[in-house]
Amino acid sequence: MPDPTSVCGAHEVTVRLGTTLALDSVSVEVDAGQVVAVVGGDGAGKTTLLRTLIGRVVPDSGTVWAPPPRQLGYLPSSSGTWRQLTVDENLDLVAHAYSDRPRDLDRRRDELLDASGLVGARTRLAGQLSGGMRQKLGFCMAMLHGPRLVVLDEPSTGVDPVSRVELWSLIADAAASGTAVVLATTYLDEAERVHDVVVLDGGRVLLRGSPAEVLAASPGTVSLVTSAHDPARAWRRGRAVHEWHAGAAAPGDLVVDVDLEDAVIAAALDARGDAVPRSARRAAPQRVVDPDAALAGTSHVSRAFADQLAVDDVTIEVRPGEIVGLIGANGAGKTTLIRMVLGVLAPTTGTVQLFGAEPSRESRRTPRRRRPGSRRR
């Protein structure tokens, strides 16, 4: 039953969007000062649940309670900022809705801008900010009026690691001040630091409780394997492969202590049964490759935009079977480097190779592997 002392919650809420059952008897509660994370894959129902909590979606059945609209803050996944307005103008627009408290809002504006590191960007257009800065501005806008409840829809998705740390510092400060926080996230390392986790899949709650309780309720066993017995139930964890078993692991497999990522995947596989029927699995298209040759690479490439050097003397190689990750803050040059590899951007200096040739529409094609002895026609 609902806890009348909680700031916000839902009790056995069901939502149908057309013919889709978006939420199926979902319950959640959030107390003052708590951070509750809603996790799950695409289409799990995370955004629908958040929008139901703030009154933007009316449930077909069940009970929802939350503070009145003037005591709510909401950060959509798009950041909710107006790109054609400056940082100050975005905050002015929000402040106008609460113009009965000008002194409080001026003080909170200064505090939030200082905490978010946006003081030096007050006159910049939101469209000229990095993705992380826009998300932090959106959070400041949601928190400007001091809401009792703030709802955040994947606030850190696509945000660089440094900005993620800064954004979570803001979230922690909000909870410490007594604000109830509900957020959706695809980053399970973030969900490990919250008070309660709600795991959704197909609109249903698979697991719910503190991170420790979710781990304890993880179904089946997870083992570390060199080669998956059933690829439909295996996933990569860095260089390792984990595989889920409904019962005991296969003889000789090393059973691992699950973390939150393992627990969420295990719960989803348990709920879905055979995740991918063997008859429906399709082999990936094969390419003509030389195992000793790089498929893509750059040699001492640089790229300048006007007086800004976006990429400076970078050399990389990607060989068959390799996954090369580019890591860096917003503005570090990741996208620029990828666009050069694809031939969308030309390097200012240096060379790029894609499938053994300069990047072009022709070299971007994916030829099939020829069978031994076959002739080219």
Buried (B, 14 or more C-beta within 10 A) or exposed (E): EBEEEBBBBBBBBBBBEEEEBBBBBBBBBBBBBBBBBBBBEEBBBBBBBBBBBBEEBEBEEBEBBBBEEEBBBBBBBEBBBBEEBBBBBBBEEBBEEBEEEEEBBEEBBEBBBEBBBBEEBEEBBBEEBBBBBBBBBBBBBBBBBBBBBBBBBBBBBEBBEBBBEBBBBBBEBBBEEEBBBBBBBBBBEBBBEBBBBBBBBBBBBBBBBEBEEBBEBBBBBBBBBEEBEBBBBBBEBEEEBBBBBEEEBEEEBEEBEBBBBBBBBBBBBBBEEEBEEEEEEEEEEEEEBEEEEBBBBBBEBBBEEEEEEBBEEBEBBBBEEEEEEEEEBBBBBBBBBEBBBBBEBEBBEBEBBBBEEEBEEEBEEEEEEEEEEEEEE
